[in-house]
Amino acid sequence: MSILKNLPFFEDTAAEEVKKRKQLLRSFKAKADAKRTTAEKLADWMTETFGTFTFLVLNLIFFAAWLLINTGFLPGMTIFDPYPFNMLTALVSLEAIILAVFVLISQNRAQRIDDLREEVDVQINVIAENEITKIMNMLYLLLEKNGIDLSQDPELKKMLKRTSTEDLEKHMEKELS
């Protein structure tokens, strides 16, 4: 810690950088939410509202009432959709189609946000790998200067080389093929 006392800017800079990165990652969703179209806002609202236990219970009550009325179980109620309940079948099918489409719209938007976050994570990881490699090289030089021989460590030799992002990309493309 005594070295950091001599470099007060280091602690402030590192803390600020971490704070900026956290804000950046949090802001992706906020920025994407702000840019939503009316249809996307509606889809998100519907997904949030209709993906609840309350909505399930309301559906069950509605279907039970429909069935009780149309089976003649409730006296004084006129049967308007007799068995096999064609109108109910059509309504349920339409409801399922509409809900599925809205859920897919919300999922597609969420996937775009996730893809962007993943891309940023990859870029941050590449930057971090470069920084760690540089720090390891600096540490190696300090140890060497102090007479500590690390030349027989093959793993260290590999670690002191920068990772080629091009080689990684080619390897991943082969894996995906």
C-alpha positions in Angstrom: 0.0 0.0 0.0 2.9 2.4 0.6 3.6 2.5 -3.2 0.0 3.7 -3.7 0.5 6.4 -1.2 3.2 7.8 -3.4 0.8 7.6 -6.4 -2.5 9.1 -5.0 -3.8 9.6 -8.5 -3.8 5.8 -9.1 -6.4 5.1 -6.4 -8.7 7.9 -7.6 -8.3 6.9 -11.3 -9.0 3.2 -10.7 -12.1 4.0 -8.6 -13.4 6.4 -11.2 -12.8 3.9 -14.0 -14.7 1.2 -12.1 -17.6 3.6 -11.5 -17.6 4.7 -15.2 -17.7 1.1 -16.3 -20.6 0.2 -14.0 -22.5 3.2 -15.2 -21.8 2.3 -18.8 -23.1 -1.2 -18.4 -26.2 -0.1 -16.5 -27.0 2.6 -19.0 -27.3 0.2 -21.9 -30.8 -0.9 -20.8 -31.8 2.6 -19.8 -30.7 3.9 -23.2 -32.4 1.1 -25.0 -35.6 1.6 -23.0 -35.6 5.3 -23.9 -35.3 4.5 -27.6 -38.2 2.0 -27.6 -40.9 2.4 -30.2 -44.5 2.6 -29.1 -45.0 -1.0 -30.2 -42.0 -2.1 -28.1 -43.3 -0.2 -25.0 -46.7 -1.9 -25.5 -45.0 -5.3 -25.9 -43.0 -4.8 -22.7 -46.0 -3.6 -20.8 -48.1 -6.6 -22.0 -45.3 -9.0 -21.2 -44.9 -7.6 -17.7 -48.7 -7.4 -17.1 -49.8 -10.7 -18.6 -46.8 -12.7 -17.4 -48.2 -12.6 -13.8 -50.0 -15.0 -11.5 -52.9 -12.5 -11.3 -53.4 -12.7 -15.1 -53.5 -16.5 -14.9 -56.1 -16.4 -12.1 -58.2 -13.9 -14.1 -58.0 -16.2 -17.1 -59.0 -19.2 -15.1 -62.0 -17.3 -13.6 -63.0 -16.1 -17.1 -62.8 -19.6 -18.6 -64.7 -21.2 -15.6 -67.5 -18.6 -15.9 -67.7 -19.2 -19.7 -67.9 -22.9 -19.2 -70.5 -22.7 -16.4 -72.7 -20.4 -18.5 -72.4 -22.4 -21.7 -73.0 -25.8 -20.1 -76.2 -24.6 -18.6 -74.9 -25.0 -15.1 -76.0 -21.5 -14.1 -79.8 -21.2 -14.3 -81.2 -18.1 -15.9 -78.1 -17.6 -18.1 -78.5 -18.0 -21.9 -76.1 -20.4 -23.5 -74.4 -18.4 -26.3 -71.5 -20.8 -27.1 -72.7 -24.4 -26.8 -70.4 -27.4 -26.6 -67.7 -27.8 -28.3 -67.3 -24.0 -27.4 -66.1 -22.9 -30.8 -66.2 -19.2 -29.9 -64.1 -19.9 -26.7 -61.6 -21.9 -28.8 -61.2 -19.0 -31.2 -60.8 -16.5 -28.4 -58.2 -18.6 -26.6 -56.3 -19.1 -29.9 -56.3 -15.4 -30.6 -55.2 -14.6 -27.1 -52.3 -17.1 -27.4 -51.2 -15.7 -30.8 -51.3 -12.1 -29.6 -49.5 -12.8 -26.3 -46.9 -14.9 -28.1 -46.1 -12.1 -30.6 -45.8 -9.5 -27.8 -43.5 -11.8 -25.8 -41.3 -12.4 -28.9 -41.1 -8.6 -29.5 -39.9 -8.1 -25.9 -37.5 -11.0 -26.1 -36.0 -9.7 -29.3 -35.4 -6.3 -27.8 -33.9 -7.8 -24.7 -31.6 -10.0 -26.9 -30.3 -6.9 -28.7 -29.4 -5.3 -25.4 -27.7 -8.6 -24.2 -25.8 -8.8 -27.5 -24.5 -5.2 -27.0 -23.5 -5.9 -23.4 -21.7 -9.1 -24.5 -19.8 -7.2 -27.1 -18.7 -4.6 -24.5 -17.7 -7.4 -22.1 -15.5 -8.9 -24.8 -13.9 -5.6 -25.5 -13.3 -5.0 -21.8 -11.8 -8.5 -21.4 -9.4 -7.8 -24.3 -8.3 -4.5 -22.7 -8.0 -6.3 -19.3 -5.9 -9.1 -20.8 -3.6 -6.5 -22.4 -3.2 -4.7 -19.1 -2.5 -7.8 -17.2 0.1 -8.9 -19.7 1.8 -5.6 -19.4 1.8 -5.8 -15.6 3.2 -9.3 -15.7 6.0 -8.1 -18.0 6.8 -5.3 -15.6 6.8 -7.7 -12.7 9.0 -10.1 -14.6 11.5 -7.2 -15.3 11.5 -6.3 -11.6 12.1 -9.9 -10.5 14.8 -10.3 -13.1 16.4 -7.0 -11.9 16.5 -8.4 -8.4 18.3 -11.5 -9.5 15.4 -14.0 -9.5 15.7 -16.3 -12.5 12.3 -17.1 -14.1 13.7 -18.3 -17.5 12.9 -22.0 -16.8 9.2 -21.4 -16.4 7.6 -22.3 -19.8 4.1 -21.3 -18.5 5.3 -17.9 -17.6 6.8 -17.4 -21.1 3.4 -18.1 -22.6 1.7 -15.8 -20.2 4.1 -12.9 -21.1 3.0 -13.0 -24.7 -0.1 -11.0 -25.7 -3.1 -13.1 -26.8 -3.8 -12.7 -30.4 -7.4 -11.6 -30.8 -7.2 -12.6 -34.5 -6.2 -16.2 -33.6 -9.0 -16.4 -31.0 -11.5 -15.1 -33.6 -10.4 -17.7 -36.1 -10.6 -20.5 -33.5 -14.1 -19.4 -32.5 -15.2 -19.3 -36.1 -13.9 -22.9 -36.6 -15.8 -24.0 -33.5 -19.0 -22.4 -34.8 -18.7 -24.1 -38.2 
